[in-house]
Amino acid sequence: NYEHFFRGTLDGQKKVISNITVIVQPPSEWGGAFTGFVGRNHGILKDINLTEISISGVNDGLVYVGGITGFNYGEIISCNVSGTISVTGQGTAAGGLVGRNEEKGKITDCRANVNVSATSAVPDLSSSAGGFAGLNSNGATITNCVVSGGTVTARHTQGGLVAKGSFLGVQTEHNNTLSGNRADGSPKIGRDARKSPPDPSDDI
């Protein structure tokens, strides 16, 4: 939840963990949920390989959901995820690897192949989905990462980058970094991404 998060170092040693099922929990005292293999990361996650992960559920609050972590304020290095994410909340950010990459969050050399669906239970609140990250915040960094497939669907898809290879849902500020990333395998875009048509000049 908001007050409890991972602070240490978790080294998966490149071993594979398969067929994990994660259910989005009811709202915590702050009114939302951080959901993933690690709910909220303030430490170091490295060499973790997750295959056929399934994350789903409904939360009446704000929801951040990602295969590795819902909310990243630390470092994620050389992690890989495949599977399915389908969530609904009152404002949702969902990504194949991370829901929200927050200020000072660093993600390097990671790969995602995940079907991602994010829906807002309230029409006026946005939901964002990306094949890799739902939201990349002020001061956050994503470097040398790959989306290798999957589909992306969101009720309110924001930002042109999601319409180019479904890599990123929302780029919130200008002083963050996206460098050396790519979307392979012709990832498909969900229907709502048509509101942000592809822009050949977008740099992922």
JOFENZI-V164482 format. One record per backbone hydrogen bond with DSSP energy under -0.5 kcal/mol. NH is the residue of the N-H (numbers start at 1). CO is the residue of the C=O. E is the energy in kcal/mol with one decimal. If there is no record, write none. Layout:
BEGIN
nh co e
NH CO E
NH CO E
END
This chain:
BEGIN
nh co e
6 40 -2.6
10 44 -3.0
11 9 -0.5
12 10 -0.7
12 46 -2.8
14 47 -2.1
15 12 -2.0
17 49 -2.7
19 51 -1.8
22 54 -3.2
24 56 -2.8
28 32 -1.9
31 28 -1.6
33 62 -2.2
35 33 -0.5
35 64 -2.7
37 67 -1.6
38 68 -2.3
41 71 -2.9
42 6 -3.2
42 40 -0.5
44 8 -2.5
45 75 -2.5
46 10 -2.5
47 77 -2.0
49 15 -1.1
49 47 -0.5
50 48 -0.5
50 80 -3.0
51 17 -2.4
53 82 -2.5
54 20 -2.8
55 84 -2.4
56 22 -1.9
57 86 -1.2
59 88 -2.4
62 31 -1.4
63 91 -2.3
64 33 -2.4
65 93 -2.4
66 35 -2.0
67 95 -0.8
67 96 -0.7
68 97 -2.0
69 97 -1.6
70 38 -0.9
70 39 -1.1
71 39 -1.0
72 100 -3.0
73 41 -3.4
73 71 -0.6
74 41 -0.7
75 43 -2.7
76 106 -2.5
77 45 -2.9
78 108 -2.3
80 48 -2.5
81 111 -1.9
82 50 -1.5
83 113 -1.5
84 53 -2.7
85 115 -3.2
86 55 -2.6
87 117 -2.3
88 57 -1.7
89 119 -2.1
90 61 -2.2
91 89 -1.7
92 126 -1.1
93 63 -2.4
94 128 -2.6
95 65 -2.1
96 130 -1.3
97 132 -2.4
98 132 -2.0
99 69 -1.5
100 70 -1.6
101 135 -2.9
102 72 -2.6
102 100 -0.8
104 139 -0.6
105 102 -2.9
106 74 -2.7
107 141 -2.1
108 76 -2.6
109 143 -1.9
111 79 -2.2
112 146 -2.3
113 81 -2.3
114 149 -0.6
115 83 -2.3
116 114 -0.7
116 151 -3.2
117 85 -2.2
118 153 -2.4
119 87 -2.1
121 89 -2.6
123 121 -0.5
125 122 -2.0
128 92 -3.0
130 94 -1.8
131 166 -3.3
132 167 -2.0
133 167 -1.7
134 98 -1.5
135 99 -1.1
136 170 -2.7
137 101 -2.9
137 135 -0.5
140 137 -2.1
141 105 -2.8
142 177 -2.4
143 107 -2.8
144 179 -2.6
146 110 -2.3
147 182 -2.0
148 112 -2.5
148 146 -0.6
149 112 -0.6
152 188 -0.8
153 116 -2.4
155 118 -1.5
156 127 -0.6
158 156 -0.6
162 159 -0.9
163 160 -1.1
164 161 -1.4
165 163 -0.6
166 162 -0.7
167 161 -0.9
167 164 -0.8
169 133 -2.4
170 134 -0.8
172 136 -1.9
172 170 -0.7
173 136 -0.6
177 140 -2.7
179 142 -2.2
182 145 -2.2
184 147 -3.1
184 182 -0.5
187 184 -0.6
188 150 -1.7
190 152 -2.8
193 190 -1.5
194 191 -1.4
195 192 -1.8
196 193 -2.0
202 199 -2.3
204 202 -0.6
END
